[in-house]
Amino acid sequence: MFAVPLQAIDWAVARGIADRTQARLSLDRLVISDAESTAESGSMLVLIPKPDSVELRLYRGTVLVERVDIDSSHLCEVLERLVSEFNKTSNS
């Protein structure tokens, strides 16, 4: 389970989004947010590793917009889609 947040961080660095985002890692989750946004207006992606899956939650401000449970083998493709939405909302 500890490998999943590191995989997401590697993905962010490889995609070049690490310079415009912030990430906070705790023992049970990774939170990726727009570096220039505020908690009220920005987008945030929460990644929660579970024994058999990964839960991803996309928030706009404090509102949960989307929640998905996926197999960890699909992490990068779902991150790609959710961060794409994340960037659209952060730039508007």
KADASUL-V166517 format. One record per residue. N is the residue number from 0. RES is the residue in three letters. SS is DSSP state (H for helix, E for strand, L for the rest). PSI is psi as a letter, one per 30 degrees, with the letter a starting at -180 (NA if undefined). BURIAL is b if it has 9 or more other ideal C-beta (glycine too) atoms within 8 Angstrom, else e. Layout:
n = (N,N)
res = (RES,RES)
ss = (SS,SS)
psi = (PSI,PSI)
burial = (BURIAL,BURIAL)
This chain:
n = (0,1,2,3,4,5,6,7,8,9,10,11,12,13,14,15,16,17,18,19,20,21,22,23,24,25,26,27,28,29,30,31,32,33,34,35,36,37,38,39,40,41,42,43,44,45,46,47,48,49,50,51,52,53,54,55,56,57,58,59,60,61,62,63,64,65,66,67,68,69,70,71,72,73,74,75,76,77,78,79,80,81,82,83,84,85,86,87,88,89,90,91)
res = (MET,PHE,ALA,VAL,PRO,LEU,GLN,ALA,ILE,ASP,TRP,ALA,VAL,ALA,ARG,GLY,ILE,ALA,ASP,ARG,THR,GLN,ALA,ARG,LEU,SER,LEU,ASP,ARG,LEU,VAL,ILE,SER,ASP,ALA,GLU,SER,THR,ALA,GLU,SER,GLY,SER,MET,LEU,VAL,LEU,ILE,PRO,LYS,PRO,ASP,SER,VAL,GLU,LEU,ARG,LEU,TYR,ARG,GLY,THR,VAL,LEU,VAL,GLU,ARG,VAL,ASP,ILE,ASP,SER,SER,HIS,LEU,CYS,GLU,VAL,LEU,GLU,ARG,LEU,VAL,SER,GLU,PHE,ASN,LYS,THR,SER,ASN,SER)
ss = (L,H,H,H,H,H,H,H,H,H,H,H,H,H,H,L,L,H,H,H,E,E,E,E,E,L,L,L,L,E,E,E,E,E,L,L,L,L,L,L,L,L,E,E,E,E,E,E,E,L,L,L,L,E,E,E,E,E,E,E,L,L,E,E,E,E,E,E,E,E,L,H,H,H,H,H,H,H,H,H,H,H,H,H,H,H,H,H,H,H,H,L)
psi = (f,f,f,e,e,e,e,e,e,e,e,e,e,e,f,g,f,f,f,g,l,l,k,k,k,a,f,f,l,k,k,k,l,k,f,f,l,l,e,e,f,l,l,k,k,k,k,j,k,l,e,g,a,k,k,k,k,k,k,j,b,g,k,j,e,k,k,k,k,l,k,f,f,g,e,e,e,e,e,e,e,e,e,e,e,e,e,e,e,e,f,NA)
burial = (e,e,e,b,b,e,b,b,b,e,b,b,e,e,e,e,b,b,e,e,b,e,b,e,e,e,e,e,b,b,b,b,b,b,e,e,b,e,e,e,e,b,b,b,b,b,b,b,b,b,e,e,b,b,b,b,b,b,b,e,e,e,e,e,e,b,e,e,e,b,e,b,e,e,b,e,e,b,b,b,e,b,b,e,b,b,b,e,b,b,e,e)
